[in-house]
Amino acid sequence: MDSGLTATGGVVRNNNGDWILSNNRFLDNWSIFDAEIWGLLDDLSLLHEQRHRRVIIQSDSLEAVKVIQDKSLEASSSTLLGRTK
């Protein structure tokens, strides 16, 4: 996968489409796939801290969403993916 200077960001909305929170992070030299994972992980972590328990993920990276939803992450070598269990 391509890698280079990357950043990630996200917006979280409630079921009415109202803004709940947003975030962004500069990641330095990471792959595009890892940047997508970081972005989703940041959003999910913030939602968990605020005690939101039911979420729907919408992303333009189908690969990242599938990996987060995958229950067999033990086979993955990515340390980022281990945090999504």
C-alpha positions in Angstrom: 0.0 0.0 0.0 1.1 3.6 -0.5 2.4 5.4 2.5 3.5 9.0 3.2 2.4 11.9 5.2 -1.1 11.2 6.4 -3.8 12.8 8.5 -7.2 11.5 9.6 -10.4 13.1 10.7 -14.0 12.3 11.3 -17.4 13.7 12.3 -19.8 11.8 14.5 -23.5 12.5 14.2 -26.5 11.2 16.1 -29.5 9.5 14.4 -31.0 12.9 13.6 -27.9 14.0 11.7 -26.9 16.4 14.5 -23.2 16.9 15.2 -21.9 15.1 18.3 -18.1 15.4 18.0 -15.3 15.7 15.5 -11.6 15.0 15.6 -8.5 15.1 13.5 -4.9 13.7 13.9 -1.7 14.1 12.0 -0.1 10.7 11.6 3.2 11.4 9.9 4.4 8.6 7.7 1.7 5.9 7.7 -0.1 3.8 5.1 -3.4 5.0 3.8 -5.1 1.9 5.2 -3.6 2.5 8.7 -4.7 6.1 8.6 -8.3 4.9 7.9 -8.1 2.5 10.8 -6.8 5.2 13.1 -9.6 7.5 12.1 -12.3 4.9 12.8 -10.6 3.9 16.1 -10.4 7.5 17.3 -14.1 8.0 16.6 -15.1 4.7 18.3 -12.9 5.4 21.3 -14.4 8.9 21.8 -17.9 7.4 21.5 -17.1 4.7 24.0 -15.8 7.3 26.5 -19.1 9.2 26.1 -21.0 6.0 26.8 -22.5 5.6 23.4 -23.1 1.9 22.9 -24.8 1.6 19.6 -23.2 3.0 16.5 -23.4 2.7 12.8 -20.1 3.2 10.9 -20.1 5.0 7.6 -16.8 5.3 5.9 -15.4 5.7 2.4 -13.0 2.8 3.2 -14.8 -0.5 2.9 -11.6 -2.4 3.7 -11.2 -0.6 7.1 -14.8 -1.2 8.1 -14.6 -4.9 7.2 -11.4 -5.3 9.2 -13.0 -3.6 12.3 -16.1 -5.8 11.9 -14.0 -9.0 11.5 -14.1 -11.2 14.6 -10.9 -13.1 13.8 -8.4 -10.3 14.3 -5.9 -12.6 16.0 -4.6 -13.6 12.5 -3.7 -9.9 11.8 -0.2 -8.6 12.4 -1.3 -5.0 12.7 -1.0 -3.6 16.3 -3.7 -1.0 15.4 -6.2 -3.7 14.6 -5.6 -5.4 17.9 -7.0 -2.3 19.6 -10.3 -2.6 17.8 -11.3 -5.9 19.6 
